Amino acid sequence: MESTDFLSFAPENIAIIRKTRQLLNEYNATEFDEAEQRIALLNQMLGSCGEDVMIQQPFKVTYGIHVHIGNHVFINYGADFLDGGEIRIGNRVMIGPEVKLFSGNHSLVSEERMKIVNGKMQLVSKAEPIEIGDDVWICGNVTVCPGVKIGNRAVIAAGAVVTKDVPENCLVGGNPARIIKTIEKKWNLPTKQYNVIMKKPSHQNHAKAFLYPKGGNSPESLPRLEIWFIVGS
């Protein structure tokens, strides 16, 4: 993903940080049963927030406006989002305790990390977006580094440091994180009661299963159940 430079403590960014910290203080002070108040605060704080989102306290975020969260997302306590760049979290994502998402970075060249603007030395950061797909599970104490994209249905093992993109349907772990194995869905189709006909289009990464009740000479005339599912890529 492309990165863009920005001044971390430019006046307009300081104003955003100040407002976000005030909202964070209110959010982290709410009680467990004050769900409506927490959702209202998240909607003020974040760039966008879907339905059925729960973030356990304490929660930390720098700007807030660069964070976009989908539907049915659970984020456990101690999450730390350094959102110098966008952080996009998909649907049905689970994030464990003490997870860190860092979408702000700095140059490896020391002369590029600071520069004088209007007579004052300024910290220069790089916005490198993080994207987390649907149905992802990030276990506890994981660090996701700037510019990383995590594919749908991936699982990130506890303590991993994710420095590179993660493909769909795989388990990664370690420092730096590496692929441990591919995750395959196991299907237990009721073949005792049904005839199962599998069809997989050659040009697509999904398959279709037709389940026909056993008995009868013409399957097309019988009630049937169609199941679509993703196959390993």
Secondary structure, 3 states (H helix, E strand, C coil): CCCEEEECCCHHHHHHHHHHHHHHHHHHCCCCCCHHHHHHHHHHHCCEECCCEEECCCCEECCCCCEEECCCEEECCCCEEECCCCEEECCCCEECCCCEEECEECCCCHHHHEEEECCEEEEEEEECCEEECCCCEECCCCEECCCCEECCCCEECCCCEECCCECCCEEEECCCCEEEEECCCCCCCCCCCEEEEEECCCCCCEEEEEEEECCCCCHHHCCCEEEEEECCC
